[in-house]
Amino acid sequence: MADNDMSRGEARQRLSWGAGIAIGMGIGVAMGSVFENMAIGIAIGVAVGVLFAIVFGAAGRRKPRQGQGDPDADEPGPDGPPSVR
């Protein structure tokens, strides 16, 4: 049977796209009312929504600070020391 549960990353990605598009469409409808042209407002709203979706999605993927990573990463494994990068 297939695993139907979402991973944490997939759930965050779906939430960020949903929130971004919802915020963008709200802004777009407001801009459409201001400009008295819904087509322009919705186009602006979609662009703003995609921007918010990318920002919200990237906010959850922060890298650990240098020196606060995996403490076991510097220890040599069974095959010897880790390679130098």
C-alpha positions, 0 to 999 in steps of 0.5 A: 500500500502506498504511503499517503501521508504528507512529509513535513516539507510537502505540507509546508510547501502546500501551506506556503502556496495556499497562503501566498495565493490567498494573500495575493488575490486579496491584494489583487482584488483591492488593487482592481477596485482601486484601478477600476480594472479587475483584470489588472488587479488580478494579474498584480495579485497573482504576481504578489501571491507567487512572491509571497508563496516563495518567501513563505516557503523559503522562510522554513528552510533555514540552514543551521548556523556554522558550528551548530550542525550535526555534532557527529559529522566531524567524527570519522566513520567506519571508512575513515575520516570525512573528505576535505571539501 
